[in-house]
């Protein structure tokens, strides 16, 4: 037995170094992506853009990086963000087909828009939404001075009152980078990505992974990052998925964009302060009129 014990001890001594260097830790250390520096990750992203999309697209990604750095963001933070990006050509296509532009430009009529969103169905569903959230709506009206019926109108158009799939399935980062690279929306994209970086810092989050509309609107209220940063009433970034939290945020948005409580109860006419406040939510007069039509059929 003594000889066997000695042999076992020798075997353990010989194999211990190998046992200590195997397993998860060793696999992680050999992961070529994980061990890259931030700069190397971004350089790989540039190479990927060049091979997958073309030299001009790669140049645009680098130009986007420089614009965000010029906004005051740390270079490593910007490179880390953009190294995750991919282009979604469907986003660019959808902007060309966008149906929510102003009717002044002749892009869509009231009848076309009402039909596409099934306005009658939204009007019917609005009553259940009010019943389910009456207290939150009344609290928001009292705090911010915004007639809650217009919050209900906006909520209906944006997400059909929280219906599955209505908040979108486009990755926020990819939508915004695509708009910079493949469209003429560069200024818009830089503004929104600047807000993404600031939201990440403010809430210790990674909101770039959120899914939303092709334009980059996320959460139950379908807000762009810039609006979330400046108008949302949140405790943490997950609140963007909470109807309870986004009702007061929507009221705050309208108030900060010119809503006048003194005009509550009066008809909202085109060009009035309250009309313009709703229009800031979506720059379409057709959109505003549909919000009003949903709101005004709700009994107080």
N, C-alpha and C positions, 0 to 999 in steps of 0.2 A: 504493500500500500504506500510505503514511504517513497518508493521509486516512482510509482504512478503520480503521486502528488508533486514530485519534483518535475516530472515531464509536463504535467498540466501547468505548473507555474511558469516554466520556460515558454510554453506555447502562448500563454497569456501575455507574457512580456514581449514576445515577438509580434503578436497580432494587435496589441493595444494601440499603437500609433495609427494603424490602418483603420481600426474601428472608430477612432476619434475623428478621422478626417472624412468619414462617409456620412451619408444622410442628407437632410434638407439643407443644412448650412453649406455643405460643399456644392450642392446643386445650385443654390442661390449665388454663390460666389462665381460659378461658372456661367451664369446667365449673361450672355453678351449684351443684352439690352439693359438689364438692371444696372450693370456696372459701367455703363457709358456716362460720361459727364453730360451736363445739360447742353453744352455747346455741341458735343458729338451727337446727341439726340436730335438737335435742331438741324445739324448738317445732314444727318440721315433723312430727315423730313424733306429738306431741300432736294436731296438726290431722288427721293421717292416722287416728289412733285414733278421733277424734270423727266423722269422715266415714265411715270404714269400719265401725266397730263401735258407736259411740254415745257420747254425752257422759259417761255414767257410766264407761265403760271408759277414756276419756281421763283422767278424774279419778283413777281408780285407778292409772294409769301414773304420774301426777304424785305420788301418795301413796307409791308404791313408791320413787320417786326420793328423796323426803324421808326415808324410813326407812333407806335405804342411806347417805345422807349422815350421818344420826344415828349410824350405826355407825362413823363416823370416816373415811369415804372422801371423797376430793376430789370436789367437785361436778362438775368438768369430766369426770373419769373416769367417774362414774356416768352423766352425761348422754350421753357418747359410747357407753357400753355399751347403754343403754336405747333410744337412737335407732335401733338396728338391729333392735329387737324387732318381732315380729308375733305375733298370737294364733293358736292352733291349736285350734279348737273340738273336734277329735277327742280331744285330751288330756283335756279336761273330761269328755267322754263315757266315756272309758276308765276314769276314776276311779270313775264310777258303776257300771261293770261289773266293777270289779277283783275278781279271783278269789283274791288272795293274802292276804286278811285272815284273822284268827284264826278257827278253827272254833268257838271259844267263843261267837262272835257268830252262829254258824249260817250263815256265808257260803259255806263250801265243805267238803265231806267229804274224807277221805283218798282214797277211791276216785275221786271226781270229779277231784281234782287229779292223782293218779297217772295217770289216763287221759288227761288233757289234755296232760301233758308226756311221755307215753309212757315211763313209768318203766322198763319192761322194756328198752326200747331204750337208755336212759341207762345202765342197769346193764351191758349188754353193751359199750357204748362206753367205759365207765370203765376197763376193763382195758387198752385200747390207749393211753389217755391216760397211765396209770401207766407203761406201757412206754416211751412217748415222752419222759416227763419225770421218770423215776425219780430221777435224781441231784438235780435241783432240789428235788424233794419231800423227799428225805432230808435235804438241806442245810437246808431250811426247818424241818423237824421238829427237827433238832439245835440250830438257832439259837434257835428260839422255843418249843420244847417242845410243839408242837401235833401230834397224830397226823395224819399227812399224808392219811390216807384221808378225813377230813372236809373237807379242802380240795378233794379230788377230787369229793366229793359236791356241794359248793357250786358248783364250776365247771361241773358237768354241768347243774344246774338253770338257772343263769344264762345260759349261752351254748351249751349242748349241745356242750361241748368245742371251741368256736371255729367251729362251723358257720356258713357264709355266711349273713348276714342276721340272725343271732341276737343281735347286739349292738344292734340298733335303728336306726331311720332318722329319729328325731325330733331336731331341732336343740335343743341344750341350753338356750340362752337363751330360745327361744320356749316350750319346755315349762315352764320355771320362771316366766316372766312370765305365761303363761296360767293357771298355778295360783294366782298372786296375784290376777289380775283376775277370773277366772271361777269360782273355787271358794272353799272355806273354808280353804284351805291357805296362808294369808298368812304366818303365822309360819315355817312350813317354807320357803316360797319365799324369804323375806328371809334366813334362815340360809344357804340354799344359794347365793344370789346373792352374799352377803357372802363366802362361801368362793371363789366364782368369781373375784371381784376380787382376793382374797388369793393365789390360785393364779397368776393372771396376773402379779402383781407378783413372786411368789417365783421363777417359772420364766421370766419374760419371755415370756409366752405369751398366746394368745387362746383359751382353752379354751371360751369361750361358743359357738364355732362347731362344737364336737364334736357328733357324732350318737350317740344312744343310745336308751334306753327312753322311753316316754311320761312316766315320772315324773322323768326327768333322770339316770338311771344311765348311765355311759359306760364305754367300754373293755372289754377282754376279761373283766374280773372284775365288770363292771356295778356300779361304785361311784358314789355320790353325791359331789358336790364336797366337802362337809363331811368325808366319810370320807377322801377323797384327801388333803385338807389335813392331817388329823390322824394318819392311820395308814399311808398309802402309803409304800413304800420306793422312791423314784424318784431318778434322776439328772436327767431332764428330763421334761416333760409327755408327750412321745411314748411314754414307757414304759408309759402306761396301755393301750397296744395290744399290749404284749409279755407273753405268757404267762410267759416266763422271769422277768420283773420282778414280775409280779402274784402269783406263787405265794408268795414271801416276804411280800409285802404282806398277803395274805389271812391268812397265819399270824400276822403281827404284829397284825392287826385282832382276831383271836380272842383272842390272849393279852392284849391291852390291854383287852378287854371281859370278862375274867374267866376265861378258860380256865385250868384247873389241870393242869399236866403230871403231877402226882402221881396223877391219876385216869385217865391213859392206860391203855388195856387193860381198863378196867372198863365195864360197860354204862352208857350215858348215860340216866339216868332224867329224866322230866319234872320241871322245877324245880331240877335240879342245876346247879352252876356251869357245866359244859360245855354243858348244854342251853341255859342262858340266854345263853351266849356266842354260840352259833349263832343264837339267836333275835334277837340284836341285829342280825344281818345282814339278817334279814327278820322282821318282827314277826308271825309266824304259827307256831302249834304244828304245823300240818300240814306247813309247810315244813321245820321242824326234823326231824320224823319221817322225811320223805322223804330228807333229807340223811343221816340215820343209816342208813336202809335201803340207800342206795347204798354208803355207807362200809363197812358191816359185811359186805358180800358180797365185798369186796376182800381177797384173801389177802396177808398181810404177807411 
